[in-house]
Amino acid sequence: QVDARVTMVRGNAKALAQAKNEKKAASKKEAKSDLKARGAALKVECGICKAPMINYHQLKQHYDSKHPKETCPPDPNAS
């Protein structure tokens, strides 16, 4: 009889643990892709190799390191 009571207590805990793990597994199955957000953040593109950049400053650094003989185009947002 002692074993039966222990099993009953564990059975309830087991059921709760299974429900908790089921909920956790369901949340992991959802795709959490941020490709659209990443694509929207890449606003500037290198005219030579078409590499996407986040801002003009990054484009200048890219030109200095990857295309040192070329001149960087002017910033379209500069006034």
N, C-alpha and C positions, 0 to 999 in steps of 0.2 A: 504494500500500500504506500509506503514511503516513496517508492520510485514513481508511482502513478501521480502523486501530488507534485513532485519535482518536474515530471514531464509536462504536467498541465501548466505550471508556471513558465517553463521554457517554451511551451507551445505558444503561449500568448506573446512572449518576447520574440519568438521566431516569426510569428505572423506580423508583428509590428516592424521587425527588421526587414522582412521581405517587402512589405509595403513601402518602407522608406527607400530601399534599394531600387525598387521598381520605379518610383518617382524620380530618383536620381538618374537612372539609366534612360528614362524617357527624355529628360532634359538634355542629356548628352547626345541623343539622336538628332536633335534639331540642328540644322546647318547654321553655323554662325559665321557666315561669310561677310567680309567687308570690302569686297572687290569694287562695288559701286562707289563707296566712300573713298577708296584709294584712287580710283580713276578720276573722281571729281577733284581730288587734291593735286593731281599732276596737271599743271596748267601751262607750262612752258616746254617746248620741244626743241631739241638741237636740230638745226637745219641740215647738218651734215650726216649724222648717224641716226637721227630720229629718236634719240634717247629722251624719255620723258623726265622733266625736272619739276620741282615744287615751286620754285621762284626764280627770279632773274639772277639773284646772287649765286645760286647754285649753278646756273647756266654759265656765268662768268668763270667760276672755278672749273667747270667741266671743260670749257674752251681752253683755259690755261694749261690743264693737265693732258687732255686728249688731243686737242687740235692747236698746238702752240703756234703754228705758222699762220693760222687763220685769225681773222679779227672777229671779235664777238659782236653780234648785231646790237644796235642800241636798244635800250629798255623802252618798250612801247608805252609803259605807264609813267615814264618820267616826264615832268612838265617843265 
